Amino acid sequence: MVRTHHEFDSKRFIAPSPRTEEGYGSFLGSQIGQKDAIVLVAELTGRVVGYAYAEVAGFDYMSLRGPAGILTDIVVAPEHRGQGIGRSLLNAAIAALEARGVPRVVLSTAEQNATAQKLFASAGFRRTMIEMTREAGGK
């Protein structure tokens, strides 16, 4: 995910490092069992091929948002994309968040990620915000 986003826009998204996968894996592991976190894993023949991470959040006045489920990540290994795994993770994440009583689910997606946007729209998500980035010095 970090690599893909960095390839989309290297000025906006952080570059992957040799420790990115290990560090993020450690973070996800630390979230398992946390009250407001949801970590889902897609597995095929004993191998992890994707995951979703979401959390239950309260009011966020900076985002002008009331309580919501925040879907932060859905990642499917490139060789397993197009098989319905992302849709299954999305549906499971939505169900898990709604089971916790959230009134809405929000997410962000990279502008260049048309495939993800199509998936999210097909699941009933609508566009509500557009992030814009300006580099220091106006470049």
Rosetta blueprint (number, residue, H / E / L):
1 M L
2 V H
3 R H
4 T H
5 H H
6 H H
7 E H
8 F H
9 D L
10 S L
11 K L
12 R L
13 F L
14 I L
15 A L
16 P L
17 S L
18 P L
19 R L
20 T H
21 E H
22 E H
23 G H
24 Y H
25 G H
26 S H
27 F H
28 L H
29 G H
30 S H
31 Q H
32 I L
33 G L
34 Q L
35 K L
36 D L
37 A E
38 I E
39 V E
40 L E
41 V E
42 A E
43 E E
44 L E
45 T L
46 G L
47 R E
48 V E
49 V E
50 G E
51 Y E
52 A E
53 Y E
54 A E
55 E E
56 V E
57 A E
58 G L
59 F L
60 D E
61 Y L
62 M L
63 S L
64 L L
65 R E
66 G L
67 P L
68 A E
69 G E
70 I E
71 L E
72 T E
73 D E
74 I E
75 V E
76 V E
77 A L
78 P H
79 E H
80 H H
81 R L
82 G L
83 Q L
84 G L
85 I H
86 G H
87 R H
88 S H
89 L H
90 L H
91 N H
92 A H
93 A H
94 I H
95 A H
96 A H
97 L H
98 E H
99 A H
100 R L
101 G L
102 V L
103 P L
104 R L
105 V E
106 V E
107 L E
108 S L
109 T L
110 A L
111 E L
112 Q L
113 N L
114 A H
115 T H
116 A H
117 Q H
118 K H
119 L H
120 F H
121 A H
122 S H
123 A L
124 G L
125 F L
126 R L
127 R L
128 T L
129 M L
130 I L
131 E L
132 M L
133 T L
134 R L
135 E L
136 A H
137 G H
138 G H
139 K L
